[in-house]
């Protein structure tokens, strides 16, 4: 079984990702902005929408007004170059404008309501190291890891996660295993046909390994009962879980694209000399990534 792995030297990766967190939060005080209003299909302003303006090498976001008039926004940008501008709000469809020049005004959106949020049922598992470290709280703590990135999934793509069961003490992982080996062992111990309740398994290992997470390959039509494994030794659970769960929607590592994207990677899978820029790996999907997830959001 093919696995996609978030595999770097742990200590180096932690330093780079913490630095990139500052990039993802602190937006420079640019003098130029893109202005508009986010409304529903009846032209009523929508309070507190999220708006992003992106191009290669630049990512900016803002929140629309929650007051009166609702939904008005101003996204700061660095230049009069063109941007891809997306608008989103929980329970509404993702919307986009392309080739929007910095400084443009009246860039209004009308968001259609989604028929419903997509609820994905998840089965939780943890190995003996994690269960021992977290004692009777292991299910609660593992669920918190799963849910740590749910805000992005829910607001941007109308996806939410619902825990429907756990494997108890069934998973006992082999010592010193790679993440791929942990996945193979997990499938053998817990996640095999006939499957327990749940659409995918989210598993946490208490082992300290360099590969801090991996997910089974779900390319094409083979997206049946995937697995996601993360370790407990990574500081930013939201970033890690967002990255790994993204894999099961068939959006893979992005190698030196210049876009700020959760899948930008320095993984060896990119090939010699093409390791991605980890400083670009923020909690964001670039426009092409958003398109993949929207196309596949009903898989689970």
C-alpha atoms as an extended CHARMM CRD file, in Angstrom:
* protein
*
       300  EXT
         1         1  UNK       CA              0.0000000000        0.0000000000        0.0000000000  PROA      1               0.0000000000
         2         2  UNK       CA              1.4090000000        3.3840000000       -0.9700000000  PROA      2               0.0000000000
         3         3  UNK       CA              1.8020000000        5.9650000000        1.7740000000  PROA      3               0.0000000000
         4         4  UNK       CA              2.3560000000        9.6990000000        1.5950000000  PROA      4               0.0000000000
         5         5  UNK       CA              4.6910000000       10.8470000000        4.3150000000  PROA      5               0.0000000000
         6         6  UNK       CA              5.3730000000       14.1300000000        6.0680000000  PROA      6               0.0000000000
         7         7  UNK       CA              9.0080000000       13.1890000000        6.5480000000  PROA      7               0.0000000000
         8         8  UNK       CA             11.6760000000       15.6010000000        7.6050000000  PROA      8               0.0000000000
         9         9  UNK       CA             14.1670000000       15.8900000000       10.3880000000  PROA      9               0.0000000000
        10        10  UNK       CA             11.8580000000       16.6390000000       13.2910000000  PROA      10              0.0000000000
        11        11  UNK       CA             13.9700000000       19.3010000000       14.9780000000  PROA      11              0.0000000000
        12        12  UNK       CA             14.6020000000       21.2390000000       11.7740000000  PROA      12              0.0000000000
        13        13  UNK       CA             10.9530000000       20.9920000000       10.7530000000  PROA      13              0.0000000000
        14        14  UNK       CA              9.6930000000       22.3380000000       14.0600000000  PROA      14              0.0000000000
        15        15  UNK       CA             11.8840000000       25.4250000000       13.7820000000  PROA      15              0.0000000000
        16        16  UNK       CA             10.8330000000       26.1650000000       10.2240000000  PROA      16              0.0000000000
        17        17  UNK       CA              7.1370000000       25.6540000000       10.8580000000  PROA      17              0.0000000000
        18        18  UNK       CA              7.0870000000       27.8760000000       13.9330000000  PROA      18              0.0000000000
        19        19  UNK       CA              8.7240000000       30.5980000000       11.8670000000  PROA      19              0.0000000000
        20        20  UNK       CA              6.1790000000       30.1520000000        9.0860000000  PROA      20              0.0000000000
        21        21  UNK       CA              3.3370000000       30.5020000000       11.5860000000  PROA      21              0.0000000000
        22        22  UNK       CA              4.3370000000       34.1570000000       11.9580000000  PROA      22              0.0000000000
        23        23  UNK       CA              4.1350000000       34.5710000000        8.1860000000  PROA      23              0.0000000000
        24        24  UNK       CA              0.6350000000       33.1160000000        8.1480000000  PROA      24              0.0000000000
        25        25  UNK       CA             -0.7150000000       35.4500000000       10.8230000000  PROA      25              0.0000000000
        26        26  UNK       CA              1.0510000000       38.8010000000       10.4960000000  PROA      26              0.0000000000
        27        27  UNK       CA             -0.0690000000       40.5440000000        7.3040000000  PROA      27              0.0000000000
        28        28  UNK       CA              2.0710000000       43.6090000000        6.4540000000  PROA      28              0.0000000000
        29        29  UNK       CA              0.3990000000       47.0180000000        6.5570000000  PROA      29              0.0000000000
        30        30  UNK       CA              0.3480000000       47.5220000000        2.7970000000  PROA      30              0.0000000000
        31        31  UNK       CA             -0.9540000000       50.8090000000        1.3950000000  PROA      31              0.0000000000
        32        32  UNK       CA             -2.8470000000       48.9950000000       -1.3790000000  PROA      32              0.0000000000
        33        33  UNK       CA             -5.9900000000       46.9330000000       -0.8240000000  PROA      33              0.0000000000
        34        34  UNK       CA             -8.7010000000       45.0310000000       -2.6780000000  PROA      34              0.0000000000
        35        35  UNK       CA            -12.1780000000       46.1090000000       -1.5690000000  PROA      35              0.0000000000
        36        36  UNK       CA            -15.6330000000       44.6420000000       -1.8480000000  PROA      36              0.0000000000
        37        37  UNK       CA            -18.6020000000       43.0700000000       -0.0770000000  PROA      37              0.0000000000
        38        38  UNK       CA            -19.5380000000       39.4320000000        0.4860000000  PROA      38              0.0000000000
        39        39  UNK       CA            -23.2890000000       38.8430000000        0.1930000000  PROA      39              0.0000000000
        40        40  UNK       CA            -25.7230000000       35.9710000000       -0.1120000000  PROA      40              0.0000000000
        41        41  UNK       CA            -27.6680000000       35.3330000000       -3.3090000000  PROA      41              0.0000000000
        42        42  UNK       CA            -30.3700000000       37.7710000000       -2.1280000000  PROA      42              0.0000000000
        43        43  UNK       CA            -27.7500000000       40.5480000000       -1.8440000000  PROA      43              0.0000000000
        44        44  UNK       CA            -27.7880000000       40.5550000000        1.9390000000  PROA      44              0.0000000000
        45        45  UNK       CA            -24.3630000000       41.2110000000        3.4340000000  PROA      45              0.0000000000
        46        46  UNK       CA            -22.8610000000       38.1680000000        5.1710000000  PROA      46              0.0000000000
        47        47  UNK       CA            -21.1670000000       38.8910000000        8.5040000000  PROA      47              0.0000000000
        48        48  UNK       CA            -17.5800000000       37.8000000000        9.1560000000  PROA      48              0.0000000000
        49        49  UNK       CA            -16.6570000000       36.0740000000        5.8880000000  PROA      49              0.0000000000
        50        50  UNK       CA            -13.0370000000       35.1160000000        5.1670000000  PROA      50              0.0000000000
        51        51  UNK       CA            -11.3930000000       36.5880000000        2.0660000000  PROA      51              0.0000000000
        52        52  UNK       CA             -7.9880000000       35.6480000000        0.6920000000  PROA      52              0.0000000000
        53        53  UNK       CA             -5.8950000000       37.3440000000       -2.0110000000  PROA      53              0.0000000000
        54        54  UNK       CA             -3.0900000000       35.1650000000       -3.3760000000  PROA      54              0.0000000000
        55        55  UNK       CA             -0.4560000000       34.9930000000       -6.0660000000  PROA      55              0.0000000000
        56        56  UNK       CA              2.9090000000       33.2930000000       -6.3400000000  PROA      56              0.0000000000
        57        57  UNK       CA              5.0260000000       34.4720000000       -3.4120000000  PROA      57              0.0000000000
        58        58  UNK       CA              2.2300000000       36.3140000000       -1.6080000000  PROA      58              0.0000000000
        59        59  UNK       CA             -0.6980000000       35.4090000000        0.6290000000  PROA      59              0.0000000000
        60        60  UNK       CA             -3.0660000000       37.8730000000        2.3170000000  PROA      60              0.0000000000
        61        61  UNK       CA             -6.3650000000       37.4570000000        4.1050000000  PROA      61              0.0000000000
        62        62  UNK       CA             -8.9610000000       39.5450000000        5.9030000000  PROA      62              0.0000000000
        63        63  UNK       CA            -12.3000000000       39.1740000000        7.6330000000  PROA      63              0.0000000000
        64        64  UNK       CA            -15.3380000000       40.9690000000        6.3300000000  PROA      64              0.0000000000
        65        65  UNK       CA            -17.3350000000       43.1900000000        8.6310000000  PROA      65              0.0000000000
        66        66  UNK       CA            -19.6600000000       41.5980000000       11.1620000000  PROA      66              0.0000000000
        67        67  UNK       CA            -21.3870000000       44.9330000000       11.7670000000  PROA      67              0.0000000000
        68        68  UNK       CA            -23.3490000000       47.2510000000        9.4940000000  PROA      68              0.0000000000
        69        69  UNK       CA            -23.0270000000       46.9760000000        6.5810000000  PROA      69              0.0000000000
        70        70  UNK       CA            -22.1380000000       43.3040000000        6.9840000000  PROA      70              0.0000000000
        71        71  UNK       CA            -19.6070000000       41.6160000000        4.7320000000  PROA      71              0.0000000000
        72        72  UNK       CA            -17.5910000000       44.6330000000        3.5950000000  PROA      72              0.0000000000
        73        73  UNK       CA            -13.9170000000       43.7930000000        3.3280000000  PROA      73              0.0000000000
        74        74  UNK       CA            -10.4990000000       45.2500000000        2.6160000000  PROA      74              0.0000000000
        75        75  UNK       CA             -7.6490000000       42.8330000000        1.8930000000  PROA      75              0.0000000000
        76        76  UNK       CA             -4.2020000000       44.4470000000        1.9770000000  PROA      76              0.0000000000
        77        77  UNK       CA             -1.8990000000       43.5220000000       -0.9310000000  PROA      77              0.0000000000
        78        78  UNK       CA              1.6400000000       44.4860000000       -1.8560000000  PROA      78              0.0000000000
        79        79  UNK       CA              1.1580000000       45.7260000000       -5.4130000000  PROA      79              0.0000000000
        80        80  UNK       CA             -1.1510000000       46.3990000000       -8.3430000000  PROA      80              0.0000000000
        81        81  UNK       CA             -0.3180000000       42.9710000000       -9.7740000000  PROA      81              0.0000000000
        82        82  UNK       CA             -3.1990000000       40.5450000000      -10.2870000000  PROA      82              0.0000000000
        83        83  UNK       CA             -4.4440000000       38.2160000000       -7.5380000000  PROA      83              0.0000000000
        84        84  UNK       CA             -6.7660000000       35.2780000000       -7.1270000000  PROA      84              0.0000000000
        85        85  UNK       CA             -9.3740000000       36.3630000000       -4.5870000000  PROA      85              0.0000000000
        86        86  UNK       CA            -11.5260000000       33.7940000000       -2.7640000000  PROA      86              0.0000000000
        87        87  UNK       CA            -14.4670000000       34.3560000000       -0.4210000000  PROA      87              0.0000000000
        88        88  UNK       CA            -15.7770000000       31.7660000000        2.0070000000  PROA      88              0.0000000000
        89        89  UNK       CA            -18.0380000000       31.2990000000        4.9820000000  PROA      89              0.0000000000
        90        90  UNK       CA            -19.2320000000       28.2310000000        6.8400000000  PROA      90              0.0000000000
        91        91  UNK       CA            -22.3920000000       26.7820000000        5.2320000000  PROA      91              0.0000000000
        92        92  UNK       CA            -21.8120000000       28.7290000000        2.0020000000  PROA      92              0.0000000000
        93        93  UNK       CA            -20.1210000000       27.6300000000       -1.2170000000  PROA      93              0.0000000000
        94        94  UNK       CA            -16.5440000000       28.7060000000       -1.8610000000  PROA      94              0.0000000000
        95        95  UNK       CA            -16.3680000000       31.5110000000       -4.4730000000  PROA      95              0.0000000000
        96        96  UNK       CA            -13.5160000000       33.0050000000       -6.5160000000  PROA      96              0.0000000000
        97        97  UNK       CA            -12.4850000000       35.9060000000       -8.7260000000  PROA      97              0.0000000000
        98        98  UNK       CA             -9.3330000000       35.6650000000      -10.8350000000  PROA      98              0.0000000000
        99        99  UNK       CA             -7.0010000000       38.3170000000      -12.2540000000  PROA      99              0.0000000000
       100       100  UNK       CA             -8.0820000000       40.9450000000       -9.7280000000  PROA      100             0.0000000000
       101       101  UNK       CA             -5.6700000000       43.8800000000       -9.7580000000  PROA      101             0.0000000000
       102       102  UNK       CA             -4.3620000000       45.1640000000       -6.4570000000  PROA      102             0.0000000000
       103       103  UNK       CA             -6.2230000000       48.3520000000       -5.5770000000  PROA      103             0.0000000000
       104       104  UNK       CA             -9.4760000000       47.1990000000       -7.1970000000  PROA      104             0.0000000000
       105       105  UNK       CA            -12.7870000000       48.1650000000       -5.6120000000  PROA      105             0.0000000000
       106       106  UNK       CA            -16.3010000000       46.7420000000       -5.8390000000  PROA      106             0.0000000000
       107       107  UNK       CA            -15.0390000000       43.1640000000       -5.9230000000  PROA      107             0.0000000000
       108       108  UNK       CA            -18.3150000000       41.7840000000       -4.6240000000  PROA      108             0.0000000000
       109       109  UNK       CA            -19.2640000000       38.1460000000       -4.0870000000  PROA      109             0.0000000000
       110       110  UNK       CA            -22.6580000000       36.4630000000       -3.8490000000  PROA      110             0.0000000000
       111       111  UNK       CA            -22.2570000000       33.1780000000       -1.9990000000  PROA      111             0.0000000000
       112       112  UNK       CA            -24.7490000000       30.3830000000       -2.4950000000  PROA      112             0.0000000000
       113       113  UNK       CA            -25.6950000000       28.2710000000        0.5020000000  PROA      113             0.0000000000
       114       114  UNK       CA            -24.4490000000       24.7030000000        0.5870000000  PROA      114             0.0000000000
       115       115  UNK       CA            -27.2190000000       22.1040000000        0.8850000000  PROA      115             0.0000000000
       116       116  UNK       CA            -25.5210000000       20.9570000000        4.1030000000  PROA      116             0.0000000000
       117       117  UNK       CA            -22.1700000000       20.5200000000        5.7470000000  PROA      117             0.0000000000
       118       118  UNK       CA            -20.4750000000       17.2860000000        4.7500000000  PROA      118             0.0000000000
       119       119  UNK       CA            -20.1420000000       15.2010000000        7.9170000000  PROA      119             0.0000000000
       120       120  UNK       CA            -17.3050000000       12.6820000000        7.7080000000  PROA      120             0.0000000000
       121       121  UNK       CA            -17.4660000000        9.8380000000       10.2270000000  PROA      121             0.0000000000
       122       122  UNK       CA            -14.0740000000        9.0390000000       11.7250000000  PROA      122             0.0000000000
       123       123  UNK       CA            -12.8350000000        6.0670000000       13.7180000000  PROA      123             0.0000000000
       124       124  UNK       CA            -10.1630000000        6.9110000000       16.3180000000  PROA      124             0.0000000000
       125       125  UNK       CA             -7.1940000000        4.7280000000       17.2140000000  PROA      125             0.0000000000
       126       126  UNK       CA             -4.0050000000        5.0810000000       19.2580000000  PROA      126             0.0000000000
       127       127  UNK       CA             -1.0740000000        2.8070000000       20.0080000000  PROA      127             0.0000000000
       128       128  UNK       CA             -0.0190000000        1.6360000000       23.4550000000  PROA      128             0.0000000000
       129       129  UNK       CA              2.5790000000        4.4080000000       23.8440000000  PROA      129             0.0000000000
       130       130  UNK       CA             -0.0330000000        7.1150000000       23.2840000000  PROA      130             0.0000000000
       131       131  UNK       CA             -2.6440000000        5.3760000000       25.4460000000  PROA      131             0.0000000000
       132       132  UNK       CA             -0.1260000000        5.0140000000       28.2720000000  PROA      132             0.0000000000
       133       133  UNK       CA              0.9310000000        8.6650000000       28.1010000000  PROA      133             0.0000000000
       134       134  UNK       CA             -2.6540000000        9.9820000000       28.0050000000  PROA      134             0.0000000000
       135       135  UNK       CA             -4.2650000000        7.3620000000       30.2500000000  PROA      135             0.0000000000
       136       136  UNK       CA             -8.0660000000        7.5350000000       30.3930000000  PROA      136             0.0000000000
       137       137  UNK       CA             -8.0220000000       10.7760000000       28.3690000000  PROA      137             0.0000000000
       138       138  UNK       CA             -6.5460000000        9.2100000000       25.2500000000  PROA      138             0.0000000000
       139       139  UNK       CA             -9.7630000000        9.2500000000       23.2120000000  PROA      139             0.0000000000
       140       140  UNK       CA            -10.5130000000       12.8490000000       24.1930000000  PROA      140             0.0000000000
       141       141  UNK       CA             -6.9600000000       13.9590000000       23.4210000000  PROA      141             0.0000000000
       142       142  UNK       CA             -6.7880000000       12.1110000000       20.0950000000  PROA      142             0.0000000000
       143       143  UNK       CA            -10.1440000000       13.5960000000       19.1160000000  PROA      143             0.0000000000
       144       144  UNK       CA             -8.8040000000       17.0630000000       19.9340000000  PROA      144             0.0000000000
       145       145  UNK       CA             -5.9390000000       16.4570000000       17.5010000000  PROA      145             0.0000000000
       146       146  UNK       CA             -8.3780000000       15.4540000000       14.7840000000  PROA      146             0.0000000000
       147       147  UNK       CA            -10.5360000000       18.5020000000       15.4570000000  PROA      147             0.0000000000
       148       148  UNK       CA             -7.6000000000       20.9370000000       15.6430000000  PROA      148             0.0000000000
       149       149  UNK       CA             -7.7920000000       21.7370000000       11.9110000000  PROA      149             0.0000000000
       150       150  UNK       CA            -11.5460000000       21.3360000000       11.5250000000  PROA      150             0.0000000000
       151       151  UNK       CA            -12.1370000000       25.0970000000       11.4510000000  PROA      151             0.0000000000
       152       152  UNK       CA            -10.3490000000       25.3990000000        8.0970000000  PROA      152             0.0000000000
       153       153  UNK       CA            -12.1690000000       22.3980000000        6.6210000000  PROA      153             0.0000000000
       154       154  UNK       CA            -15.5390000000       23.6490000000        7.8060000000  PROA      154             0.0000000000
       155       155  UNK       CA            -15.2300000000       27.2890000000        6.7780000000  PROA      155             0.0000000000
       156       156  UNK       CA            -13.4870000000       26.7750000000        3.4480000000  PROA      156             0.0000000000
       157       157  UNK       CA            -14.9840000000       23.4890000000        2.2090000000  PROA      157             0.0000000000
       158       158  UNK       CA            -18.0470000000       22.6960000000        4.3050000000  PROA      158             0.0000000000
       159       159  UNK       CA            -16.5140000000       19.5510000000        5.8300000000  PROA      159             0.0000000000
       160       160  UNK       CA            -16.7620000000       18.5320000000        9.4820000000  PROA      160             0.0000000000
       161       161  UNK       CA            -15.5150000000       15.4530000000       11.3560000000  PROA      161             0.0000000000
       162       162  UNK       CA            -17.6570000000       13.2450000000       13.5730000000  PROA      162             0.0000000000
       163       163  UNK       CA            -16.0220000000       10.5960000000       15.7840000000  PROA      163             0.0000000000
       164       164  UNK       CA            -18.1320000000        7.4370000000       15.7270000000  PROA      164             0.0000000000
       165       165  UNK       CA            -15.9410000000        4.9450000000       17.5810000000  PROA      165             0.0000000000
       166       166  UNK       CA            -12.4900000000        3.9380000000       18.7500000000  PROA      166             0.0000000000
       167       167  UNK       CA            -10.3260000000        0.8380000000       18.6660000000  PROA      167             0.0000000000
       168       168  UNK       CA             -9.7690000000        0.5710000000       22.4230000000  PROA      168             0.0000000000
       169       169  UNK       CA             -6.5920000000       -1.3870000000       23.1370000000  PROA      169             0.0000000000
       170       170  UNK       CA             -6.4680000000       -3.1530000000       19.7520000000  PROA      170             0.0000000000
       171       171  UNK       CA             -3.4760000000       -1.3240000000       18.2810000000  PROA      171             0.0000000000
       172       172  UNK       CA             -0.0460000000       -2.2400000000       19.6470000000  PROA      172             0.0000000000
       173       173  UNK       CA              2.5780000000       -0.7140000000       17.3770000000  PROA      173             0.0000000000
       174       174  UNK       CA              6.0370000000       -2.2050000000       16.7010000000  PROA      174             0.0000000000
       175       175  UNK       CA              8.8850000000       -0.3190000000       18.3690000000  PROA      175             0.0000000000
       176       176  UNK       CA             11.1150000000        1.8290000000       16.1720000000  PROA      176             0.0000000000
       177       177  UNK       CA              8.8640000000        1.5450000000       13.1530000000  PROA      177             0.0000000000
       178       178  UNK       CA              8.6320000000        4.0440000000       10.3170000000  PROA      178             0.0000000000
       179       179  UNK       CA              5.3200000000        5.8070000000        9.7490000000  PROA      179             0.0000000000
       180       180  UNK       CA              4.6400000000        3.5190000000        6.7870000000  PROA      180             0.0000000000
       181       181  UNK       CA              5.2690000000        0.4800000000        8.9910000000  PROA      181             0.0000000000
       182       182  UNK       CA              2.9790000000        1.9280000000       11.6710000000  PROA      182             0.0000000000
       183       183  UNK       CA              0.2490000000        2.2560000000        9.0420000000  PROA      183             0.0000000000
       184       184  UNK       CA              0.6880000000       -1.3470000000        7.9100000000  PROA      184             0.0000000000
       185       185  UNK       CA              0.5040000000       -2.5430000000       11.5040000000  PROA      185             0.0000000000
       186       186  UNK       CA             -2.5410000000       -0.3540000000       12.2130000000  PROA      186             0.0000000000
       187       187  UNK       CA             -4.3820000000       -1.8240000000        9.2350000000  PROA      187             0.0000000000
       188       188  UNK       CA             -3.5090000000       -5.3340000000       10.3920000000  PROA      188             0.0000000000
       189       189  UNK       CA             -4.5910000000       -4.7340000000       13.9990000000  PROA      189             0.0000000000
       190       190  UNK       CA             -7.5800000000       -2.4360000000       13.5330000000  PROA      190             0.0000000000
       191       191  UNK       CA             -8.4950000000       -1.1780000000       10.0970000000  PROA      191             0.0000000000
       192       192  UNK       CA             -9.3030000000       -4.0480000000        7.7680000000  PROA      192             0.0000000000
       193       193  UNK       CA            -12.3710000000       -5.5350000000        6.1460000000  PROA      193             0.0000000000
       194       194  UNK       CA            -14.9280000000       -5.8570000000        7.6050000000  PROA      194             0.0000000000
       195       195  UNK       CA            -14.2840000000       -2.2780000000        8.6890000000  PROA      195             0.0000000000
       196       196  UNK       CA            -15.5930000000       -0.8940000000       11.9710000000  PROA      196             0.0000000000
       197       197  UNK       CA            -17.8210000000        2.1740000000       11.8630000000  PROA      197             0.0000000000
       198       198  UNK       CA            -16.2880000000        5.2330000000       10.2370000000  PROA      198             0.0000000000
       199       199  UNK       CA            -15.1510000000        6.3510000000        6.8210000000  PROA      199             0.0000000000
       200       200  UNK       CA            -11.4610000000        6.7470000000        7.6480000000  PROA      200             0.0000000000
       201       201  UNK       CA             -9.3060000000        5.9790000000       10.6430000000  PROA      201             0.0000000000
       202       202  UNK       CA             -7.3940000000        8.7380000000       12.4060000000  PROA      202             0.0000000000
       203       203  UNK       CA             -4.6290000000        7.2120000000       14.4870000000  PROA      203             0.0000000000
       204       204  UNK       CA             -2.1160000000        8.7320000000       16.8880000000  PROA      204             0.0000000000
       205       205  UNK       CA              1.1900000000        7.1390000000       17.8160000000  PROA      205             0.0000000000
       206       206  UNK       CA              3.1650000000        7.9580000000       20.9410000000  PROA      206             0.0000000000
       207       207  UNK       CA              6.4080000000        6.8480000000       19.3020000000  PROA      207             0.0000000000
       208       208  UNK       CA              9.0800000000        9.4410000000       18.5800000000  PROA      208             0.0000000000
       209       209  UNK       CA              9.9960000000        9.0690000000       14.9170000000  PROA      209             0.0000000000
       210       210  UNK       CA             11.3000000000       11.4050000000       12.2110000000  PROA      210             0.0000000000
       211       211  UNK       CA              8.2250000000       10.8960000000       10.0120000000  PROA      211             0.0000000000
       212       212  UNK       CA              5.6910000000       12.8260000000       12.0300000000  PROA      212             0.0000000000
       213       213  UNK       CA              2.7030000000       11.8090000000        9.9090000000  PROA      213             0.0000000000
       214       214  UNK       CA              1.5430000000        9.8380000000        6.8720000000  PROA      214             0.0000000000
       215       215  UNK       CA             -1.6180000000        8.9530000000        4.9900000000  PROA      215             0.0000000000
       216       216  UNK       CA             -2.5350000000        6.1240000000        2.6470000000  PROA      216             0.0000000000
       217       217  UNK       CA             -2.5770000000        6.9460000000       -1.0290000000  PROA      217             0.0000000000
       218       218  UNK       CA             -6.0390000000        7.7650000000       -2.3500000000  PROA      218             0.0000000000
       219       219  UNK       CA             -5.3130000000        8.5990000000       -5.9930000000  PROA      219             0.0000000000
       220       220  UNK       CA             -8.0480000000        8.2570000000       -8.5550000000  PROA      220             0.0000000000
       221       221  UNK       CA            -10.9170000000        6.0510000000       -7.4460000000  PROA      221             0.0000000000
       222       222  UNK       CA             -9.0850000000        4.1800000000       -4.6720000000  PROA      222             0.0000000000
       223       223  UNK       CA            -10.3890000000        6.4100000000       -1.8860000000  PROA      223             0.0000000000
       224       224  UNK       CA            -12.0270000000        3.6400000000        0.1130000000  PROA      224             0.0000000000
       225       225  UNK       CA            -11.3240000000        3.5430000000        3.8660000000  PROA      225             0.0000000000
       226       226  UNK       CA             -8.0240000000        5.4520000000        3.9920000000  PROA      226             0.0000000000
       227       227  UNK       CA             -5.8450000000        5.8390000000        7.0660000000  PROA      227             0.0000000000
       228       228  UNK       CA             -4.2260000000        8.8970000000        8.6060000000  PROA      228             0.0000000000
       229       229  UNK       CA             -1.4470000000        8.4630000000       11.1720000000  PROA      229             0.0000000000
       230       230  UNK       CA              0.1070000000       11.3100000000       13.1570000000  PROA      230             0.0000000000
       231       231  UNK       CA              2.5750000000       11.2510000000       16.0120000000  PROA      231             0.0000000000
       232       232  UNK       CA              2.2830000000       12.9540000000       19.3610000000  PROA      232             0.0000000000
       233       233  UNK       CA              5.7500000000       14.5060000000       19.1460000000  PROA      233             0.0000000000
       234       234  UNK       CA              4.9290000000       17.4110000000       16.8270000000  PROA      234             0.0000000000
       235       235  UNK       CA              4.1660000000       20.8340000000       18.2830000000  PROA      235             0.0000000000
       236       236  UNK       CA              1.4970000000       22.0190000000       15.8390000000  PROA      236             0.0000000000
       237       237  UNK       CA             -1.2650000000       19.4300000000       15.6860000000  PROA      237             0.0000000000
       238       238  UNK       CA             -3.5060000000       21.6220000000       13.5230000000  PROA      238             0.0000000000
       239       239  UNK       CA             -0.8800000000       22.0350000000       10.8190000000  PROA      239             0.0000000000
       240       240  UNK       CA              0.0420000000       18.3490000000       10.8320000000  PROA      240             0.0000000000
       241       241  UNK       CA             -3.5190000000       17.0150000000       10.7510000000  PROA      241             0.0000000000
       242       242  UNK       CA             -4.5550000000       19.4950000000        8.0550000000  PROA      242             0.0000000000
       243       243  UNK       CA             -1.6310000000       18.3360000000        5.9000000000  PROA      243             0.0000000000
       244       244  UNK       CA             -2.2510000000       14.6120000000        6.3550000000  PROA      244             0.0000000000
       245       245  UNK       CA             -6.0310000000       14.6950000000        5.9580000000  PROA      245             0.0000000000
       246       246  UNK       CA             -5.5530000000       16.7490000000        2.7860000000  PROA      246             0.0000000000
       247       247  UNK       CA             -3.7580000000       13.7280000000        1.2970000000  PROA      247             0.0000000000
       248       248  UNK       CA             -6.8730000000       11.5720000000        1.4650000000  PROA      248             0.0000000000
       249       249  UNK       CA             -8.6830000000       14.0810000000       -0.7450000000  PROA      249             0.0000000000
       250       250  UNK       CA             -6.0580000000       13.3560000000       -3.4160000000  PROA      250             0.0000000000
       251       251  UNK       CA             -4.1500000000       16.6300000000       -3.0790000000  PROA      251             0.0000000000
       252       252  UNK       CA             -0.4930000000       15.6930000000       -2.8660000000  PROA      252             0.0000000000
       253       253  UNK       CA              2.8090000000       17.3680000000       -1.9610000000  PROA      253             0.0000000000
       254       254  UNK       CA              3.5780000000       20.5810000000       -3.8190000000  PROA      254             0.0000000000
       255       255  UNK       CA              7.2140000000       21.0280000000       -4.7630000000  PROA      255             0.0000000000
       256       256  UNK       CA              8.6810000000       24.5210000000       -5.1390000000  PROA      256             0.0000000000
       257       257  UNK       CA              5.5530000000       26.1430000000       -6.4880000000  PROA      257             0.0000000000
       258       258  UNK       CA              6.0320000000       29.4820000000       -4.7250000000  PROA      258             0.0000000000
       259       259  UNK       CA              2.4550000000       29.4180000000       -3.4210000000  PROA      259             0.0000000000
       260       260  UNK       CA              1.6580000000       29.5260000000        0.2810000000  PROA      260             0.0000000000
       261       261  UNK       CA              0.0820000000       26.1130000000        0.7550000000  PROA      261             0.0000000000
       262       262  UNK       CA             -0.2780000000       23.4640000000        3.4760000000  PROA      262             0.0000000000
       263       263  UNK       CA              1.1140000000       20.8690000000        1.0560000000  PROA      263             0.0000000000
       264       264  UNK       CA              4.2870000000       22.7620000000        0.1290000000  PROA      264             0.0000000000
       265       265  UNK       CA              6.9470000000       20.3210000000        1.2020000000  PROA      265             0.0000000000
       266       266  UNK       CA             10.6030000000       19.4470000000        1.4640000000  PROA      266             0.0000000000
       267       267  UNK       CA              9.6910000000       15.7720000000        1.2060000000  PROA      267             0.0000000000
       268       268  UNK       CA             12.1470000000       13.5810000000       -0.7350000000  PROA      268             0.0000000000
       269       269  UNK       CA              9.2400000000       12.5780000000       -2.9790000000  PROA      269             0.0000000000
       270       270  UNK       CA              9.8040000000       15.8870000000       -4.7840000000  PROA      270             0.0000000000
       271       271  UNK       CA             13.0360000000       14.4750000000       -6.1960000000  PROA      271             0.0000000000
       272       272  UNK       CA             16.6860000000       15.6100000000       -5.9740000000  PROA      272             0.0000000000
       273       273  UNK       CA             17.0840000000       19.3600000000       -5.7420000000  PROA      273             0.0000000000
       274       274  UNK       CA             13.3600000000       20.0530000000       -5.7000000000  PROA      274             0.0000000000
       275       275  UNK       CA             12.5240000000       20.0940000000       -1.9940000000  PROA      275             0.0000000000
       276       276  UNK       CA              9.7900000000       22.6330000000       -1.3360000000  PROA      276             0.0000000000
       277       277  UNK       CA             10.0540000000       25.7690000000        0.7740000000  PROA      277             0.0000000000
       278       278  UNK       CA              8.7060000000       24.8460000000        4.2080000000  PROA      278             0.0000000000
       279       279  UNK       CA              8.3430000000       28.5370000000        5.0750000000  PROA      279             0.0000000000
       280       280  UNK       CA              5.4190000000       28.5530000000        2.6280000000  PROA      280             0.0000000000
       281       281  UNK       CA              3.5940000000       25.7160000000        4.4310000000  PROA      281             0.0000000000
       282       282  UNK       CA              0.8990000000       27.6980000000        6.1830000000  PROA      282             0.0000000000
       283       283  UNK       CA             -2.6390000000       26.6370000000        7.0730000000  PROA      283             0.0000000000
       284       284  UNK       CA             -3.9930000000       27.4700000000        3.6490000000  PROA      284             0.0000000000
       285       285  UNK       CA             -4.7930000000       25.6830000000        0.4060000000  PROA      285             0.0000000000
       286       286  UNK       CA             -3.6880000000       27.5580000000       -2.7030000000  PROA      286             0.0000000000
       287       287  UNK       CA             -6.4220000000       27.9930000000       -5.3490000000  PROA      287             0.0000000000
       288       288  UNK       CA             -5.5230000000       24.7750000000       -7.1780000000  PROA      288             0.0000000000
       289       289  UNK       CA             -5.6990000000       22.8730000000       -3.8740000000  PROA      289             0.0000000000
       290       290  UNK       CA             -9.0810000000       24.3620000000       -3.0360000000  PROA      290             0.0000000000
       291       291  UNK       CA            -10.3120000000       23.1610000000       -6.4190000000  PROA      291             0.0000000000
       292       292  UNK       CA             -9.1630000000       19.5820000000       -5.7680000000  PROA      292             0.0000000000
       293       293  UNK       CA            -10.8430000000       19.4360000000       -2.3660000000  PROA      293             0.0000000000
       294       294  UNK       CA            -14.0690000000       20.9440000000       -3.6970000000  PROA      294             0.0000000000
       295       295  UNK       CA            -14.0990000000       18.3610000000       -6.4910000000  PROA      295             0.0000000000
       296       296  UNK       CA            -13.5710000000       15.5030000000       -4.0300000000  PROA      296             0.0000000000
       297       297  UNK       CA            -15.3990000000       16.7710000000       -0.9320000000  PROA      297             0.0000000000
       298       298  UNK       CA            -18.1670000000       14.1810000000       -1.2950000000  PROA      298             0.0000000000
       299       299  UNK       CA            -15.7620000000       11.2390000000       -1.3390000000  PROA      299             0.0000000000
       300       300  UNK       CA            -16.3490000000       10.5710000000        2.3570000000  PROA      300             0.0000000000
